[in-house]
Amino acid sequence: MQPTLQTERLILRPFELTDGEDVRRLAGDRAIADTTLQIPHPYEVGMAEEWILTRRPKFEAGEEVVFAIVLRETGELIGAMGLVIEGKFRRAELGYWIGRPYWGNGYCTEAGRAVLEYGFHSLNLNRIHAYHFQRNPASGKVMRKLGMKHEGSSPQHVMKWGAFEDIELYGMIRSEWQGPRGDAGDLPG
């Protein structure tokens, strides 16, 4: 079973089918879809539920873990964060989105710390990386706040809506992670 993670203000839990309408409303915002590679626009009715149904099998196969980010105080869904896992190499790609009404509150960084902790400690990953479209520097700011290092740029690396996008790559290895206990470098394995 996928775990539930808690932070000071957030609960990161598995997605439920009842989250579908909130996912469609939040992720369906053109501003969210525009700066993420996989989120479609328009986000049609039923697409969120279909996406939610594919999360558990992918978790059980060890391919990914995706958390619904909800406010602890209200249970309100505000976004998603997850890891696409390459178990053979003990690495994963971090991905996330936060609904526009919740931008600027530090929620993404707070959730990111919990997911990195989970990735390095519970999943025994050695490396976690992420990238953002060059035209979305706010995402890079989150990655830097998480302690990830800028590893380079890749011109026209991906295509979104028929246009090539430059990306900025960030990464971190487990010995660099300063988790809640400040225990970088003392992980087993």
N, C-alpha and C positions, 0 to 999 in steps of 0.2 A: 504494500500500500504506500502511496505517495505520502510523505509526511506533511505536516502543517508547521510552518515556521512563524515565530512571533518576534516583533520588534517593539520598541516603545510605543509607536503609534499605529502599527500595521499588523495584519495577519496575512500570511501568504499560504494559501490553501489550494487544493486541487479545484479545477473548474467544475461547476455543476451545470446541468442543462438549464436550470432556472436563471443562470447568468446570461443566457443568450441575448435577450433584448438589450441588456446593458452593454454587452460586448459590441453588438451591432451599432448602438447609439454612439458609444465612445470611440471605438476603433473605426467606425464608418465616417467619422469626421474627416473631411478631405485633408486637413492639416496633419492628421496622424498618418493616413495612407500615403501622403506625399513624401514623407521622410522615412518610410519603412519599406523594405524590399517586398515582403510577402503579403501585406494587407491590401485587399482589393478595394476599389472604389468605382461605382457605388457598392456598398455592402448590402447585398440583397437579403430579404427575409429568409430565414432558414440556414444561411451560410454560417452563422455563428454556432448554431446548434450542431451542424455537421462538423465544424472544426473542433468543438468541445468533445464530441464523441471519439475523435481520433487521438486525443491526448493520452488516455489511459493505456491503450495498447502500445503506444510508443514508449511510455514510461516503463511498462512491463517488459518490453523488449530491450530496455537499456539504451534507447536511442535519444531520449530527451526527457526533460522534466520541465513542466510549465506551471507556474503558480498564478492564480488569481490574486491580485493585490487588493485587499479590502481594508477600510479604515476600522481599527479596533473598536472605536467608540460607537460607530453606527452600523458596521457591517456592509457599508456601501462599497461596491466595486469601483475601483479607480484606474485599474490598468492590469498589465500582465508582465511577467518576467520569467525567463527560462534559460535553460542550457540545452543546446544541441550537442549531444555527446558522441565522441569518437573514442569508444572504449579501448580499441586496439592501441591507441596512442596516449591514453589517459589524458585527453584534452577535451575541451568543449568551447563552443561559441556562445557567448552571452547575448541575449536579445531582449528587448523590452519596449513597451509603450505605456505612456500615462495619458489618461484622458485630459483634454485641454482645460477643463474647468479646475484641474488639480495641479497644473504646472506652477512652478516657482515655490513649492512648499518643501522641497527636499525629500519628497516621497521616493523618488527613483533611486537616489543615493542610499537612503535608508533600506529599501528593499534589496538593493544591489549588495550591500554589505552582508545581509543574511544569506543571499543566494551564493555569494562567493564562499562564505563560511561553509555552507552546505556542500558546495562543490569540492572544496579542498579537503574538508574533514570527513564528510559522510560518503562522498563518491570517490574519494581518494584520487582526485584529479591532480595532475602535475602542472597543467597549464590551462588558463582560461583566457580567451581572447574575444575581442569585439571590434566592430567597425561601424562607422557612421558615414553618411553622405557628407562630403566636404561642405556642402551648403547648409548643414545642420550642426553648427558648432556647439549648440546647447547640449547635444548628446556627448560630444567630446569632453565637455566640462564635467559631466557625470562620471565618465570613465576616469578622468584625472582625479576627481574627488575620491573614487574608489581605490586609488593608488595604482591604477594601470598606467603603463608607460607607453608613450607614443612610439610606435615601431616603424612608421613609414606611411607613405601615400601611394596610392595606386590609381593612376589616371584611367578613366573610362573602364573601370573594373566590372561594373554591373550595368544592366539596363533597366530603367524604370519608365513605364509608359512611353516606350519608344525612343527614349533619350539615354545616352550613356552617362553614367554618373562616376565622378571621382570619389574615392573613399579614403578615409583615414583609419589606419589600423592601430589598435591598442592591445596590449597583452600583459599578462602577469604569470609568473610561475609560483608554485606553492611556497618556496623558500622566501619569497618577497611579501607574502600575505601577512598583514598585520591585522589579525582578526580581533574580536572583542576582548580576548584575553591577552592580546599582544604577543602571541607565541609563534611568530614567524620562525621557520627553520626547524622546529622540533616535532614535526609530524612523522608518524611512522610510515614505513614503506617507501 
